[in-house]
Amino acid sequence: MERSELTVVIPTFRRAASLRRVLEGLRAQQDAPPFDVIVVDNAECEETREVCEAATELALRFAVERGPGKNRALNRALTEDPLAPLVVFTDDDVDPDPKWLAEVRACAERWPNASVFGGRIDVVWPDGGPPAWARDARVQELGFTAHAPLEAEGPYPEGRVPFGPNFWMRRQLIEAGHRFNERIGPNPDDRILGDETQFLRGLRRGGQRFVYNPAAIVGHRVTRESVAPGVVRRRAYDQGRGIPHERGLPRRDLLARSPLLWRTLRHALVLRDRARAASARCLPGVAPSLNPLRALGFNQESLRLARERAQD
């Protein structure tokens, strides 16, 4: 049996039919290097296990993570031994391009001094195309995970990192102890977005070099139910909640000097953000309300975190 050059990690939560389609896409890869697959079931679903057991053409390992949360599932995958030299992360609702894994390896070979890589993510709409309100690039990026920061292959622009359904890294980073924050991310009990973003921004702050490859493509399938203004607005709010987990509490100097003044300021900002979000709803489209809702999520979560830490 050939030694794997890539390990593809797929966390999944009660989407057996969607996962089956991902695995079919992996079986159809063209010119791919030897690869193996780790599927981590975060719901202990018998149908998911059956889908994985039927994928006999793939070198697939199946694991169960009973602790709720996508990041726990990702960290569970990283305990598997062995992992290939390149570890590729994706989701259970993507359509990988037939050349996806070939491009993953080729990009890593072209950039031997880079350690983290991302590829293009196209939105696969349920009815053939986006509604008018969802054609805005900002809406597609935040609401539906579209990702195309550059036209040509090269280093990521300042401040940008890959998105969760399509990134890969060298195994050495995992061996160095880098792990996902299990307090945030998609979770049945509490949804705070920004899980992979926090992880990747931490790597970038640590000096790792990031490269984007527009030829390594996956399509992100969105459901009919998710193509709704309210869902996108909620994602903006949940993404804002993830920011203080990534960057820390704002104005920590003021919080240390005067906790009461700090809380008063945050509450005033919450009132401001609510007013701005309400005003934005009177404007056409969804895009104008996204930044106020992100700010609202950020300030409310900052208050919650400060209360939690004060009680410790």
C-alpha positions, 0 to 999 in steps of 0.5 A: 500500500502506498504511503499517503501524501495527503490526509483529508479531514472531514468533520460531520454532523447528521448529514450522511447523504451530503457526506456520501456526495463528498466521498464520491467526489473524492473517489473521482479525483484525477491525478491525485497523490496517494491520500487517506481520509479521516471522517469524524462523526460529531453526532454518533449517527449510525447512518453516517457510519454506514456511509463510511463503511460503504466507501471501500475504494477510499483509505478511510478512517472513521472516528467518533467525537462525543463532545459537541462542537466542530472544533472538538471533532477537528481536534479528534482527527488530529490525534489520529496516527499517522497523518500524512505530510499535508493535512487537508481540511474540508466540510461535509457539504462540498463538491471537490473539483476533480483536480482538487487534490492534485492542485493541493499537492502541486501548490505545496511543492511550488511553495516549499517555504510556505506552511498553510494554503487555501483554495477557491470556494464557489457557492453551489446554489440550490436553484441555479443562482443567487437571489438578487439580495445575495449577489453582493460579494460581501453577502456571498463571502460572509453568508455562504463562504465564497472565497476568491481573494486573488485571481492568481496564485500567490501569498495571501493578502494582508489580513486574509486567511483561508476559509474552513471548507478548503485549506491545508497545512504541513503536518509539522504545525500539528506536531508543534501542538497547534489545535482548534479552540473548542470553546467556539465554532458550530455547536448544537448548544451555542453557535459562535463562528470564527473557529477556523479563522481564529486558528489560522489567524493565530498561525499567521501572527506566529509568522507562518507563510500563507499561499492561495491557489485559485485552481484548488477548488471546492463548491460549497453547497448551500441549502434552500433554507439557508438562502434567507436574509435572516440566516445571513444576518444571524451568521454576521452576528455569530461571527462577531461573537467570535472576534473577542475569542480571537483578539481578546477583550477590547480596551483591556487597559480600561477594563483593568483600571475601571471595570464599571466604566468599561461595562458602561461603554460596552453597553452604550456600544450595544445600544448604538449597534442595535440602532444601526442594525435596525436602521440598516434594515430599512435600506435595500439588500442585506449587506448594509446590516452585516457590519452593525450586526457583527459589531453587536455580536462582538460587544455583547460577547465581550460583555459576557466574557468579562462577566464570566472571567470576573466570576472565576 
